[in-house]
Amino acid sequence: TEDCTLTAYFEPETYSATLNGGVTMIEASVGDKIDLTAESEGLTGPSYQFYVMYPGKTTWTKVGSNSKMTTTTVTVTENSNGIRYKVEASDPFGKTATSNEVTIVVKNVVAPLSVRQQPVIPL
C-alpha cells in the first residue's frame, strides 16, 4: 500500500445582514414614514430582530419581536433626530449577522424659542 495525504480546504461560511441597502443615514421630515428593510445573505430561513438606540443612550432596545418580517416602519417626529436603528438576522442553526446602523436625520426642525431673560424696560 502507498501512503497518501489528503488535504481539504474549506471556504469559510460567510453571512451578512444589511439595513436599507447599507446606508448609514436617512433624512426625513416630521410626519414622514420610513420603511426600514432588512436583507441577509448566507442564512437559511432567517428571522429578524430590529433594534433602536435613542440619542444620549448607550444600549439598544428591541423593536417588536423576532420574526420573519423584513420591514418595520417608523414615523418621524421632532424627537427622531439622531435615533439609530440596526437589525440582527439569525437562522435556526445559530448563525447571526448584525447590520449596519442607520441614523435618522430630521430635516427642517425648528428649535422652540425660549425666554432666557425678561426684557428690562428703562424707567
C-alpha positions as a Markdown table, in Angstrom:
| # | Residue | x | y | z |
|---|---|---|---|---|
| 1 | Thr | 0.0 | 0.0 | 0.0 |
| 2 | Glu | 1.1 | 3.5 | -0.7 |
| 3 | Asp | 0.7 | 6.3 | 1.8 |
| 4 | Cys | -1.5 | 9.1 | 0.6 |
| 5 | Thr | -2.1 | 12.5 | 2.1 |
| 6 | Leu | -5.4 | 14.2 | 1.5 |
| 7 | Thr | -5.6 | 17.9 | 2.2 |
| 8 | Ala | -9.1 | 19.5 | 2.4 |
| 9 | Tyr | -9.7 | 23.2 | 2.1 |
| 10 | Phe | -12.9 | 24.6 | 3.3 |
| 11 | Glu | -14.2 | 28.0 | 2.3 |
| 12 | Pro | -15.3 | 29.9 | 5.4 |
| 13 | Glu | -19.0 | 30.4 | 5.6 |
| 14 | Thr | -20.0 | 34.0 | 5.0 |
| 15 | Tyr | -23.2 | 35.5 | 6.0 |
| 16 | Ser | -24.3 | 39.1 | 6.5 |
| 17 | Ala | -27.2 | 41.5 | 7.2 |
| 18 | Thr | -27.9 | 44.9 | 5.8 |
| 19 | Leu | -30.4 | 47.6 | 6.6 |
| 20 | Asn | -31.8 | 49.7 | 3.8 |
| 21 | Gly | -29.1 | 48.6 | 1.4 |
| 22 | Gly | -26.2 | 49.6 | 3.8 |
| 23 | Val | -27.0 | 53.3 | 4.0 |
| 24 | Thr | -25.9 | 55.0 | 7.3 |
| 25 | Met | -28.2 | 58.0 | 7.3 |
| 26 | Ile | -31.8 | 58.7 | 6.2 |
| 27 | Glu | -33.0 | 62.3 | 6.0 |
| 28 | Ala | -36.8 | 62.8 | 6.5 |
| 29 | Ser | -39.3 | 65.4 | 7.5 |
| 30 | Val | -41.6 | 65.3 | 10.5 |
| 31 | Gly | -44.6 | 63.1 | 9.7 |
| 32 | Asp | -42.7 | 61.0 | 7.1 |
| 33 | Lys | -43.0 | 57.2 | 7.4 |
| 34 | Ile | -39.7 | 55.4 | 6.9 |
| 35 | Asp | -39.6 | 51.7 | 6.0 |
| 36 | Leu | -36.5 | 50.0 | 7.5 |
| 37 | Thr | -35.9 | 46.9 | 5.4 |
| 38 | Ala | -33.5 | 44.1 | 6.3 |
| 39 | Glu | -31.7 | 41.8 | 4.0 |
| 40 | Ser | -29.4 | 38.9 | 4.7 |
| 41 | Glu | -27.1 | 36.6 | 2.8 |
| 42 | Gly | -25.9 | 33.1 | 3.7 |
| 43 | Leu | -28.5 | 32.5 | 6.4 |
| 44 | Thr | -31.1 | 29.7 | 6.0 |
| 45 | Gly | -34.7 | 30.8 | 6.8 |
| 46 | Pro | -33.6 | 33.9 | 8.8 |
| 47 | Ser | -35.6 | 35.8 | 11.4 |
| 48 | Tyr | -35.0 | 39.5 | 12.0 |
| 49 | Gln | -34.9 | 41.5 | 15.2 |
| 50 | Phe | -34.8 | 45.3 | 14.9 |
| 51 | Tyr | -33.2 | 47.5 | 17.5 |
| 52 | Val | -33.3 | 51.2 | 18.3 |
| 53 | Met | -30.9 | 53.4 | 20.3 |
| 54 | Tyr | -32.0 | 56.9 | 21.3 |
| 55 | Pro | -29.6 | 59.9 | 21.4 |
| 56 | Gly | -27.7 | 60.0 | 24.7 |
| 57 | Lys | -28.3 | 56.3 | 25.4 |
| 58 | Thr | -25.7 | 53.5 | 25.2 |
| 59 | Thr | -27.9 | 50.4 | 25.0 |
| 60 | Trp | -30.0 | 49.0 | 22.2 |
| 61 | Thr | -33.7 | 48.3 | 22.7 |
| 62 | Lys | -35.7 | 45.7 | 20.8 |
| 63 | Val | -38.3 | 47.0 | 18.4 |
| 64 | Gly | -41.2 | 44.4 | 18.3 |
| 65 | Ser | -40.3 | 40.7 | 18.4 |
| 66 | Asn | -38.0 | 38.5 | 16.4 |
| 67 | Ser | -39.9 | 37.5 | 13.3 |
| 68 | Lys | -39.7 | 36.6 | 9.6 |
| 69 | Met | -40.8 | 40.2 | 8.8 |
| 70 | Thr | -38.1 | 42.0 | 6.9 |
| 71 | Thr | -39.5 | 45.5 | 7.3 |
| 72 | Thr | -40.5 | 47.7 | 10.1 |
| 73 | Thr | -42.0 | 51.2 | 9.7 |
| 74 | Val | -41.2 | 54.3 | 11.8 |
| 75 | Thr | -42.9 | 57.6 | 11.8 |
| 76 | Val | -40.6 | 60.6 | 12.1 |
| 77 | Thr | -41.3 | 63.1 | 14.8 |
| 78 | Glu | -39.4 | 66.2 | 16.0 |
| 79 | Asn | -37.7 | 64.0 | 18.5 |
| 80 | Ser | -36.5 | 61.4 | 15.9 |
| 81 | Asn | -33.3 | 63.3 | 15.1 |
| 82 | Gly | -30.3 | 61.2 | 15.9 |
| 83 | Ile | -32.2 | 58.0 | 16.6 |
| 84 | Arg | -30.3 | 54.9 | 15.3 |
| 85 | Tyr | -31.6 | 51.6 | 14.1 |
| 86 | Lys | -30.0 | 48.2 | 13.3 |
| 87 | Val | -31.2 | 44.7 | 12.7 |
| 88 | Glu | -29.9 | 41.3 | 13.7 |
| 89 | Ala | -30.6 | 38.4 | 11.4 |
| 90 | Ser | -30.4 | 34.8 | 12.7 |
| 91 | Asp | -31.2 | 31.4 | 11.5 |
| 92 | Pro | -32.2 | 28.1 | 13.2 |
| 93 | Phe | -28.6 | 26.8 | 13.0 |
| 94 | Gly | -27.3 | 29.5 | 15.4 |
| 95 | Lys | -25.7 | 31.8 | 12.8 |
| 96 | Thr | -26.3 | 35.5 | 13.3 |
| 97 | Ala | -25.3 | 38.7 | 11.5 |
| 98 | Thr | -25.7 | 42.3 | 12.6 |
| 99 | Ser | -26.4 | 45.0 | 10.0 |
| 100 | Asn | -25.1 | 48.5 | 9.5 |
| 101 | Glu | -26.6 | 51.2 | 11.8 |
| 102 | Val | -29.0 | 53.8 | 10.2 |
| 103 | Thr | -29.3 | 57.2 | 11.8 |
| 104 | Ile | -32.4 | 59.3 | 11.3 |
| 105 | Val | -31.8 | 63.0 | 10.5 |
| 106 | Val | -34.8 | 65.2 | 10.7 |
| 107 | Lys | -35.0 | 67.9 | 8.1 |
| 108 | Asn | -36.2 | 71.4 | 8.9 |
| 109 | Val | -36.6 | 71.0 | 12.6 |
| 110 | Val | -37.1 | 74.4 | 14.2 |
| 111 | Ala | -35.9 | 74.7 | 17.8 |
| 112 | Pro | -38.5 | 76.0 | 20.1 |
| 113 | Leu | -38.0 | 79.6 | 21.3 |
| 114 | Ser | -37.2 | 80.1 | 24.9 |
| 115 | Val | -37.0 | 83.2 | 27.0 |
| 116 | Arg | -33.7 | 83.4 | 28.8 |
| 117 | Gln | -34.2 | 86.7 | 30.5 |
| 118 | Gln | -37.1 | 89.1 | 30.8 |
| 119 | Pro | -36.5 | 92.3 | 28.9 |
| 120 | Val | -35.6 | 95.3 | 31.1 |
| 121 | Ile | -37.6 | 98.4 | 30.4 |
| 122 | Pro | -35.8 | 101.6 | 31.4 |
| 123 | Leu | -37.8 | 104.0 | 33.7 |
